[in-house]
């Protein structure tokens, strides 16, 4: 077999620059660079660094096998490029540039991940990269919960990241009512719902993967994965993002239904139902729900007028129904929302997608997500390697939880929001998982 050609430049830099380093620096910079300058660092600087570095040092060729998910992703990108041209009069040149950079990032990272994981062993390396990034974000969030000294302020965003909000602790509620000595965790995102959505997507993955690794062998690597699962779950709770809580509950139920068998599954389902009944008949808990949802924070029940306003805006004309208004987000119509509520956002990703990019975009995105779910669950059922099976189930649970959480939030597939980078990576990984379906354990 002929040895692959490696250029002189590649030979001299290959040991210092590797895919693992590039991907880790990109993911780490994507999150922690947001706290410094969200657009320059995450969308422009890191993209340039990634593309140039991979071009110079990669010994892998870009590989995009024939797969329905790859076709759907291509349609998604092409439609967004077309929509950018259609909706150009709605956004400034600066915003359009951010969109172009983000699309380039999606395409580059999508191809790079599939090329990197063409080698089956690199999937484990990528898992470790995910673990390091998620652990760092989760640890910061836990520290923020107990001390305002760990908050990251961003002068480019304004009050959203510099305003420190006191949080509530459910576990101490029944003895001290609201525990106002704690703070909302926001990580490097500067916003609790973004941190929550990020952890909903990735925490189930580490719960499933660590369970298999710890069952197989207890060592430093498996204990670290267990720690990531624990810290990411705690950080998700400390975000006080109710949409993330609901999504995470769905993820855990999905894991239980698929991972447990026979009597164990029946006991788990009965336990969930029994616990729910106990909660519903508990007057103190009902008082807590009333206080937390309707008295201390009006954002939940105020979502109904947001949704009504968004639906009316979508249905304004057949054109806006099919193609939407703005490529980036519906924030261009602030004055429209002032008639209904205090915030210019739909607080529902599916309505927001329709408003931003039309019904066609919503169909493309939902088809892509459900296709990824179907393929991941197929890997869970048919793969030979238990770690691959558990990883597939974890990602499926994460995507399902994120989709549920986005019924009450507006982060899904809108640009300059970092969690969508990780969602694109998971969709790309789904193709690699199906390619390695029959690999021996």
N, C-alpha and C positions, 0 to 999 in steps of 0.2 A: 504493500500500500504506500502510495506516494506521500511523503511528509508535507503538510501544509506549509506554504511559503509565509515566512514572517519577515517583515521589512527590518532594516537596520534600526529605524526609529522605534519600532515595536520591540525589537530585541533588547534595546537599551533601557526601555521603560517598563517592560512587561512585568518585572518582579515588583516594581514600586506602584504602578497603576494597574489595578485589576477591576473587573466588573463589580466585585464585592465592595471595593472602596468607593467607586463612583456612585453606586446605588445607595450605599449607606450615607455618604455625604449629601446626596441629593435629598433623601428622605429627611435626614436630620436637619439640613439647612432649610428644607421646605417648611418644617414646623417651627424651628427655633429662629429662623430668619424672619418669620412673620412678625415677631415681636420687635424687630428693628425697622424693617421697611417692607410692608406686605407685598407690594407690587414689583419693585425693582429686584429684590432678592429672590422671591419665590418664582416669579414668572420670566424675568429677563436674564438676570445674572446666572442663576443656576441652570437655566435651559442652555445658555451659551456654553457654560462650563461642561455640562453633561454631553452635549452634542460634539463639541470639539474634542473632549477627552476620549469619548468612545470611538470617534473617527480615527484618532491617532493611535490608540493603543489596543483596540479590540482585535482579537484573533478569531472572533466568531463572526459569521456572516448573518445578516438579518434573515430570520426565518418566520414566515407567516403561512402555515399550512392551510389547506382548504378545510374550512370549518364554518358552520352557520353563524357562530358567534363573530368570527372575523368579518364575515359578510355584513352582519348587522352593525358592527362597529364602523366599518367603512361607510355604510349608508348614513350612520349617525354623523360622522365627520363631514361627509359631502353635503348633507342637508344643512348643517350648521354654517358651512362656508357659503352655501347659497343664501341662507337666511341673513347672513351678515350683509350681503349685497342688497337684499330686499329691504332690510330694516336700517340701512345706513343712515337714513335721514332722521332716525330717532336718537342716535348716539353720536357723541363727539369722536373726533379722530383719536384722541387719547384712549377712550374706552374701546374703540375698534382695535387699536393696537394691542391692548391687553387681551382681547378675545383671540386675535391671531396667535399671539405668543402662547396662550393657554392651549389652543388647538394643536400647535406644533408640539407642545409638551405631551399632550395626550398621545399623539401619534408616535412620537419618539419613544416614550416610555412603554407604550403598548408593545411595540416591536422589540425593544431591548429586552423586556422581561421574557417574552416568548423565546427569543434567541438564547438568552442566558439559561433558561430552564429546559432547553432542548437536551442538555446533559442532566440526567435524572438526579445526580448527586448535588447539583446546584440548588435544587429545591430546598434541601436542608440548610444550605448556607443562606438562602433568602429568608427562611424562617427565622434564623438567628438575627438577621438584620432587622426584620420586623420586631423581634423581641426587644432588641436594644432600644429602638426608637420608642416603642410603646411603653417600655419600662421607664424611660426618661421622662416622657410626658406624664405618665401616671404618678410617678414619684413627685414631680413638681406640683401636680394638682393636689395630692395629699398634703404636702407641706403648706400649700396655700390655704387649705381648709382650716388649719390650726394657727396660721399667722399671716397677717397682711404683709409682712416683710418679704414674702416670696412672690408677690404679684409683679407681673411684667407690664410696665406701662409703655404705651406706644403713642408718641405725639402725633403720628400721622392719622390716627383713627379718632382721636378726641376722647370724649368722656367714656366711651364704651369699654376701653381697656383700663383707663385710669380710675374709674369709679369702682370702689370696692363695696360690694353688697354683702350684708350680713345674711347668713343662711340659717336654716332650721335643721334640727337634728331629730328625726323621728324616734330614735331609740331613747332619747331623754324627754320626749314630749310628755309622757304621762306623769312624770314627776315634777317637771319644771316648766310645763307648757313650751313656749318657743325658746330654744337655746340660742340666744342672740350673740353669744360669745364666739360663734363659728362664722366662717365666711364661705361664700360660693367659690368653688374651685373652677378655674377657667383655663388652666394650663397656659400654653403660649397662644391660644386662639383669641383670648380677650373677650370671649363670649361663652356662657355656660352651655348653650344648646349646641354650639359647634364642637366643644369638647365632648359632650354627651354623644353626639352623632358619631364622632371618631371612635369612641370607645365601644359603642354599640356594634359597630362594624367589625372591630378587631378583638374585643375581649372574648366572645364565644370561641373564636379560633384558638386562643391560648388555653381556654378551659378544656376543649376537646383534645388538643395536642398534648398538653401536660398530663392529662389523665392516662393517655396511652403510654407516654414516655415513663411516667412514674410506675405504672403497672409493669412495664417491661424491665426497667432497671433504675434503681435509685442512685443517681450520681449528681455531680455538680451541675451538669447541663439540664437534667430533668428537674432538679430542684429550682433552677433559675426559671425555667418555663412555668413551673408551678407558682413561683413568686410573681411572675408577670401576670398570670391569670388572676391571682389574688389582688395585687395592687391595682390592676386595671378595673376590676369589679368595684373595689372600694372607691377609686377615683370617680367612677361613673356615678356612684351614689352621692358622693360629695359635690358633684356638679349641680345637684338639685334641679336637674333638667327633667321635668315630668314626662316630656315626650320620649326622652332616652330611657327613663324607667319603664315605661310601657313597652317600648321596643325590646328592651333587654329581657323583660318577663316573657315576651313572645319567643325570643331566642332560646331561653332556658327550657320552655315547654317543648319547643321543637327538638332540642337536643335530647330531652327526656323521652319523647315519643319515639324517636328513631334509634337512640343508643341503647335503650333498655328493652328487655324482652320478657315475654310471658307474665308471670305473677308480679315481677318487679315493676313492670309498666303499669299494671292494674293498681298496685299499691300506690305508685306515684300519682296517678290520675285521681284516685280516691283521696289521697292526701291533699292535693291541690283544691279539690271541691270542698272537702271538709274545712280546710283553712279559710277558704273564701266565705263559707257560711258563718264561721266563727267571727270573722272580721265584720261581716255585714250586720250581725246581731249585736255587736259591741257598741254601746252608746258612746263610750269615750272615743273610739275610732271614728265614728260618724261625726262627732264634734270636731275632731281633728281635721277631717276632710273638709268640713264646712269652713272652719277657720282658715285653713291653708289655701283652699281653692277660691273661696268666695269673699273672705274678709280681708286677708293680708295681701292678696295678689289677684287683681282682676283680669289678668291677661288671658286666663283660660276661657272664661265665659265670654270675653270680648272677641274671641276668635269667630264667633258666629256672624257678627256684622262684617268682619274682614272677609269671610268666605262669600257672604252675600254680595259685597261690593266687587270682589274679584270676578264672580260669575257674571254680574251685570256688565262689567267691563269687557270680559271675554266675548259676550254675546252682542256687543255693540253693532258689529257688522259681520257678514260672512267671511270677509277677508281676515279680520282680527281673530275670528274663531279658528280659522285654518292655519294662519301664519303668525298670529300674535302681534305684539307691539315692538318690544325692544329685545335685542340679542342678549343683553347682560342680565337684566332683571326689570321688574315693573316699577322700580323706584323713580322712573321718569314721570310718573303720573301722580306725584305727591298731592297736588291740589284735588284730584278726584277722590282720594281717600279721606281728605279732611272733612268731607261731608258725612262720613260714616264713623270714623274712629280716629284715634290719635296717632296711629303708626301707618306708614305707607308700605304695607306688605301683606300678602295674602295668608301667611302662616299655614300654608298647605302646599307642599312641593308640587303636587300634581296639578293643582289649580294655577300655581305660579309658573310651572312649565308651559301650560297652555297660554297663559297671559303673555309670557315672555316670548315663546317661540311657536305657539299654536298647537292645535290638536295633532297635527302630523308629528311633531316632536314628541308629544306625550306617547303616542302609539309606538314610535321607534324605541324610546327609552324603556317603556314597560316591556316590550317584546324582548329587548336585550337582557333586562334583569330577570325576567321569568325563564328565558332560555338558559341563562347562567345558573339559576336555581335548579332547573331540571337536570342539567349536565353534572352539577356538583353532587346532587342526590344520586345520580346514576353511578358516579365514582364511589360514593359511600357504599352502595349496594354491591358493586361488581369488582372493585379494585382488590388486588392481592395483598398489597402492603398495608398493614394496619395504621401506620402513621399517615399514609396518603388518604386512607379512608377517613380518619379522624379530622385531618386538615380540611378535607372537602366538606364534611358535616359542619365543622366550625365556621367556615366561610359561608355556607348556605344559611346557617342560623344567623350569622351577622348581617347578611344581605336582607333576609326576611325581617329581622328586627329593625334595621335601618328603614326599610320600606314602610313599616308600621309607624315608626316614630315620625316619619315625614308627612303623615296625615295631619300633624299639628305643628310642623315647622317648615322652613323653606330653604333647604340647603342642597337638595338633590340636583345635580347636573347644572348648577348655575356657576358661572365662571368666577375666578379669583377666590373660591372657597376650597380649602386644601383637602377636605375629606374626599372630594371627587377624584383627586389624583389617586388615592388609595383604592377607590372603587374601580377605577380603570385598570389598576394593577391586578386586582382580584379577578376581574373579567378576563384579562389576558392570561392569568394563571390558570383559569378554568380550562382554557384550551390546552395548556400544557398538561394538566391533570388528566384529561381525557386521552391525551397521546400516550401517557405512561400508565394507562389503566391496568395493563396485564403484566407490569413489571413484578418480578418476584419480591417477596418481602425480605 
